[in-house]
Amino acid sequence: MTDRQVLLSAALGVGAICTTVAGSSCSTNARIDDLHANLMDFRAAVRAEFQSVRDEVRGEIQSVRGEIQSVRDELEGVRAEIRDVRVELRDVRDELGGVRGLLIDHLDGHERDGPGE
């Protein structure tokens, strides 16, 4: 059972006691007033506890949302770095292609000129 269900169950139990006492012939108005006041105090305490738990949960949710945003920001930074590395790798690949072309041209020149020339 959740905390909320326990508190509501307890409130219903207090209400049932008040109803039983109010319906009995031996109860007095003073006793009924005391029970009613206790019930109102209990309801106020339950509401305060519920609000406290709600505020705590909302705070935790905000904290988690902040952490999620931090992770998203960090992830975007990593993605940007990956994009930069990819650009650099393309540049290196292009440079290697150029060097390869020069090397092939150089070797072709040696083959045409013959060995030792």
C-alpha positions in Angstrom: 0.0 0.0 0.0 1.3 3.5 -0.8 1.7 6.1 1.9 -1.3 8.0 0.4 -3.5 4.9 0.6 -2.4 4.3 4.2 -3.3 7.8 5.2 -6.6 7.7 3.4 -7.4 4.4 5.1 -6.6 5.8 8.5 -8.8 8.9 7.8 -11.7 6.6 6.8 -11.2 4.6 10.0 -11.3 7.8 12.1 -14.5 8.8 10.2 -16.0 5.4 10.9 -15.3 5.8 14.7 -16.9 9.2 14.7 -20.0 7.9 13.0 -20.2 4.9 15.4 -19.8 7.1 18.4 -22.3 9.7 17.1 -24.9 7.0 16.5 -24.6 5.5 19.9 -27.0 6.6 22.7 -24.2 7.1 25.2 -22.2 9.7 23.3 -22.3 13.3 24.3 -22.0 16.4 22.1 -18.7 17.2 23.8 -17.2 13.8 22.8 -18.5 14.2 19.3 -16.9 17.6 19.1 -13.6 16.2 20.4 -13.7 13.5 17.8 -14.6 15.9 15.1 -11.7 18.2 16.1 -9.3 15.3 16.2 -10.5 14.3 12.7 -10.0 17.8 11.4 -6.5 17.9 13.0 -5.8 14.5 11.4 -7.0 15.7 8.0 -4.8 18.8 8.3 -1.8 16.6 9.2 -2.5 14.3 6.3 -2.8 17.2 3.9 0.4 18.8 5.2 2.2 15.4 4.8 0.8 14.9 1.4 1.9 18.4 0.4 5.3 17.8 1.8 5.7 14.6 -0.1 4.4 16.2 -3.3 6.9 19.1 -2.9 9.7 16.6 -2.3 8.8 14.6 -5.3 8.5 17.7 -7.5 11.9 18.8 -6.2 13.4 15.4 -7.2 11.7 15.6 -10.6 13.3 19.0 -11.2 16.6 17.7 -10.1 16.4 14.7 -12.4 15.3 17.0 -15.2 18.4 19.2 -14.6 20.6 16.1 -14.7 19.0 14.9 -17.9 19.6 18.3 -19.5 23.2 18.2 -18.4 23.6 14.8 -20.0 21.9 16.1 -23.2 24.3 19.1 -23.3 27.3 16.9 -22.8 26.1 14.5 -25.4 25.7 17.3 -27.9 29.2 18.4 -27.1 30.4 14.8 -27.8 28.4 14.8 -31.1 30.1 18.1 -32.1 33.5 16.6 -31.4 32.7 13.5 -33.4 31.6 15.7 -36.3 34.9 17.6 -36.1 36.9 14.3 -36.0 35.0 13.1 -39.1 35.9 16.3 -41.0 39.5 15.9 -39.9 39.5 12.3 -41.0 38.1 13.3 -44.4 40.8 15.9 -44.8 43.5 13.3 -43.9 41.9 10.8 -46.3 42.0 13.4 -49.1 45.6 14.3 -48.3 46.6 10.6 -48.3 44.8 10.3 -51.6 46.9 13.1 -53.0 50.1 11.6 -51.6 49.1 8.3 -53.1 48.5 9.9 -56.5 51.9 11.6 -56.3 53.5 8.3 -55.3 51.9 6.5 -58.2 52.9 9.2 -60.6 56.5 9.0 -59.3 56.5 5.2 -59.7 55.0 5.4 -63.1 57.8 7.9 -64.1 60.4 5.4 -62.9 58.9 2.6 -64.9 58.8 4.7 -68.1 62.3 6.0 -67.6 63.6 2.6 -66.8 65.7 1.4 -63.9 68.7 3.5 -62.9 67.7 6.6 -64.8 
